[in-house]
Amino acid sequence: MKVRYYDETLYLRGEEESLKKIAEEHLKHIIRQKEEAEYYQEAIEQYDHLIKQIATYLKELNCRSSLELSIMISHLINKGYLSERGTFQPIETIQNELSNRLGISIFFGQGCCRNISSFYYDIMKELGYPVKKFYCRQGGFLFQKPIHKPANHMINLIDYKDVTYGIDLYNGERLYHFQSPLKLSEISSTSAKEITYKPYYDMILEDKSIEEIEEMLEGYEKESQKRWILPLTYEDDIKAEAKIACNKEKELFEEISHQTKQYRKEIVHSLE
């Protein structure tokens, strides 16, 4: 019988078979990362150098907030400024991917949610912003709740005015707020998407313990009790003005693209 190790009603309550399977998946992940670190050492070092270089340029943007900066990073990715092809295509099946540095795929001009979220995470971390990778379940089911299904999506958590939000750069910078420790709801005047947190992925990929997960859930419970921004504040103020700022910063984005071209080319060729 297949172990439903991704079910929060099982592993968060200490069900042994689920925890054993999670531990096995974590070990596989560690082995894969170690192998990649040895085989693709040069590409990984070049990627880390590029992250620092891009972050240095982004400091010139003088953004007003983490949300505005997030939208501008999304623009940089989705308009192909960091792509070897000059274009970017959101895609679910990735061929050139490293679990050590998922953001590398951005340089190939394609990426899914985990590639965009990981690249964004690396940049924001380099810039000193509080940021997390957030593994979740997107979409609902008539007869099965998301809590009983595996993770299928990845976004990021960021702070804005002392409130933690989920931001989805893969899907047009959708913004979410915590409704409960495991559920986030979209902040939108036209949509009502929901996503469900899947902590087991933090245990597999981030080496989090059950105790650490429980502490995180307590923090998310507190976040769910805070007041979040109104949809129109995000859509008509922050997001709209950030889009205008992106057009004004076209020369800087082109400079970032030009100055990082050689490193990107070397990385792409080394992984093809």
C-alpha positions in Angstrom: 0.0 0.0 0.0 1.3 3.4 -1.0 2.3 5.6 1.9 0.5 8.9 1.9 3.5 10.7 3.5 2.4 14.1 2.3 -0.8 14.1 4.3 -0.6 16.6 7.2 -3.1 14.6 9.2 -0.5 11.8 9.3 3.1 13.0 9.6 2.4 16.1 11.7 0.8 13.7 14.3 3.9 11.5 14.3 2.7 8.6 12.0 5.9 6.5 11.7 5.5 5.3 8.1 5.0 8.8 6.8 8.0 10.2 8.8 10.1 7.3 7.5 9.2 8.0 3.9 10.0 11.7 4.4 13.4 10.8 5.9 14.1 8.6 2.8 13.2 11.4 0.4 15.4 13.8 2.4 18.3 11.5 2.1 17.8 11.1 -1.7 17.8 14.9 -1.9 21.0 15.2 0.0 22.8 12.6 -2.1 21.6 14.3 -5.3 22.8 17.7 -4.1 26.2 16.3 -3.2 26.6 14.7 -6.6 25.7 17.9 -8.4 28.0 20.0 -6.2 30.9 17.9 -7.3 30.0 17.5 -11.0 28.7 21.1 -11.6 31.0 23.0 -9.2 32.1 25.6 -11.8 28.5 26.4 -12.9 27.3 26.7 -9.3 30.2 29.1 -8.5 29.4 31.2 -11.6 25.7 31.3 -10.7 26.5 32.5 -7.1 28.7 35.2 -8.6 25.9 36.3 -11.0 23.5 36.5 -8.1 25.8 38.9 -6.3 26.4 40.9 -9.5 22.6 41.2 -10.3 21.8 42.1 -6.7 24.4 44.9 -6.8 22.7 46.4 -9.8 19.2 46.1 -8.2 20.4 48.2 -5.3 20.3 51.1 -7.7 16.5 50.8 -8.1 15.8 52.5 -4.8 12.5 50.7 -4.4 10.0 51.8 -1.8 9.2 48.4 -0.5 9.8 44.7 -0.7 6.6 44.3 -2.8 7.7 46.8 -5.4 11.2 45.2 -5.6 9.5 41.8 -6.0 7.5 43.0 -9.0 10.6 44.5 -10.6 12.5 41.2 -10.2 9.6 39.4 -11.8 9.8 41.9 -14.7 13.5 41.2 -15.0 12.9 37.5 -15.3 9.7 37.4 -17.4 10.9 39.9 -20.0 13.9 37.7 -20.7 16.6 40.1 -19.6 18.4 37.2 -17.9 17.8 34.6 -20.6 20.3 33.5 -23.1 17.6 33.6 -25.7 16.3 37.1 -24.8 12.9 35.7 -24.0 11.4 33.8 -21.1 8.8 31.0 -21.2 7.0 29.7 -18.2 7.1 25.9 -18.5 6.3 23.0 -16.3 8.8 20.4 -17.7 12.4 21.5 -17.1 15.3 19.8 -18.8 18.3 21.9 -17.5 17.9 22.0 -13.8 20.1 21.7 -10.7 18.5 20.9 -7.3 21.4 22.8 -5.8 20.6 26.0 -7.7 17.1 25.8 -9.2 17.4 29.4 -10.3 20.0 28.5 -13.0 17.1 27.5 -15.3 16.2 31.2 -15.6 19.3 31.7 -17.8 18.0 29.1 -20.3 14.9 31.3 -20.8 12.5 28.9 -19.2 11.3 27.9 -15.8 8.5 26.6 -13.6 7.4 27.9 -10.3 10.3 26.4 -8.3 12.9 27.9 -10.7 11.4 31.4 -10.5 10.8 31.2 -6.8 14.4 29.9 -6.1 16.0 32.6 -8.3 13.9 35.3 -6.5 14.9 33.8 -3.1 18.6 33.9 -4.0 18.4 37.5 -5.0 16.3 38.7 -2.1 18.5 36.9 0.4 21.6 38.5 -1.2 19.9 41.9 -0.8 19.2 41.2 2.9 15.5 40.8 2.8 13.6 38.3 5.0 12.4 35.7 2.4 11.3 32.0 2.5 10.6 29.3 0.0 7.0 28.2 0.4 5.9 24.8 -0.7 2.2 24.4 -1.2 -0.8 22.8 -3.0 -2.5 24.9 -5.6 -6.0 24.1 -6.6 -8.9 22.3 -4.9 -10.7 19.0 -5.4 -14.3 18.1 -5.1 -13.8 14.9 -3.1 -10.2 15.3 -1.8 -8.9 18.2 0.2 -5.5 19.7 -0.6 -4.2 18.5 2.8 -4.6 14.9 1.4 -2.7 15.7 -1.8 1.1 16.3 -2.5 2.6 19.7 -3.1 2.4 20.9 -6.7 3.5 24.6 -6.4 6.1 26.9 -4.9 5.9 30.6 -4.0 7.8 32.8 -1.6 7.0 34.5 1.7 8.1 38.1 2.2 7.5 40.8 4.8 5.7 44.0 4.1 5.0 46.5 6.9 5.4 43.8 9.6 3.0 41.3 7.9 4.1 38.2 6.1 2.6 37.7 2.6 2.9 35.0 0.0 3.9 36.2 -3.5 3.6 34.1 -6.6 5.9 35.5 -9.3 5.1 32.5 -11.6 1.5 33.5 -11.8 1.6 37.3 -12.4 2.7 38.4 -8.9 -0.4 37.1 -7.1 -0.4 38.1 -3.5 -1.7 36.0 -0.6 -2.4 36.4 3.1 -2.5 33.7 5.8 -6.1 32.7 6.6 -4.9 29.9 8.9 -1.5 28.3 9.6 -1.9 26.0 6.6 -4.1 28.1 4.2 -3.5 31.3 2.3 -6.1 33.3 0.4 -5.4 35.6 -2.5 -5.6 39.4 -2.1 -7.5 40.3 -5.2 -10.6 42.2 -6.3 -11.2 39.8 -9.2 -10.0 36.4 -8.0 -10.3 34.2 -5.0 -7.5 31.6 -5.3 -6.3 29.6 -2.3 -3.2 27.6 -1.6 -2.4 25.1 1.1 1.0 24.9 2.9 2.7 21.5 2.6 5.3 21.4 5.4 6.6 18.0 4.5 8.5 19.6 1.6 10.3 21.8 4.1 11.4 18.6 5.9 12.6 17.0 2.7 14.3 20.0 1.0 15.1 22.3 3.9 15.9 19.7 6.6 13.3 21.1 9.0 12.3 19.0 12.0 8.7 18.5 13.2 9.5 20.8 16.1 10.6 23.6 13.7 7.5 23.0 11.6 5.3 23.4 14.6 7.1 26.6 15.5 6.6 27.9 12.0 2.9 27.0 12.1 2.5 29.0 15.4 4.0 32.0 13.6 1.7 31.6 10.7 -1.3 31.4 13.1 -0.2 34.8 14.4 0.1 36.1 10.9 -3.5 35.1 10.1 -4.7 37.4 12.9 -3.0 40.5 11.5 -4.6 43.0 9.2 -3.5 42.7 5.6 -3.5 45.3 2.8 -6.6 45.8 0.7 -6.7 44.4 -2.8 -6.9 47.8 -4.4 -3.9 49.0 -2.4 -1.9 46.2 -4.0 -3.4 46.3 -7.5 -3.8 50.1 -8.1 -1.1 51.5 -5.9 1.9 49.1 -5.4 1.6 46.9 -8.4 0.6 49.5 -10.9 3.3 51.9 -9.8 5.9 49.2 -9.9 5.0 48.4 -13.5 5.5 52.1 -14.4 8.8 52.0 -12.6 9.9 49.0 -14.6 9.4 50.9 -17.8 11.5 53.8 -16.5 14.3 51.4 -15.5 14.6 49.8 -18.9 18.1 51.0 -19.4 19.2 49.5 -16.1 17.6 46.2 -17.0 19.4 46.2 -20.3 22.7 47.0 -18.6 22.1 44.0 -16.2 21.5 41.8 -19.2 24.6 43.1 -21.0 27.0 42.9 -18.1 25.9 39.4 -17.2 25.8 38.0 -20.7 29.2 36.2 -20.7 28.7 34.5 -17.4 25.2 33.4 -18.4 26.5 32.0 -21.7 29.1 30.0 -20.0 26.7 28.5 -17.5 24.2 27.6 -20.2 26.8 25.9 -22.4 28.2 24.0 -19.4 24.8 22.5 -18.7 23.6 21.7 -22.2 
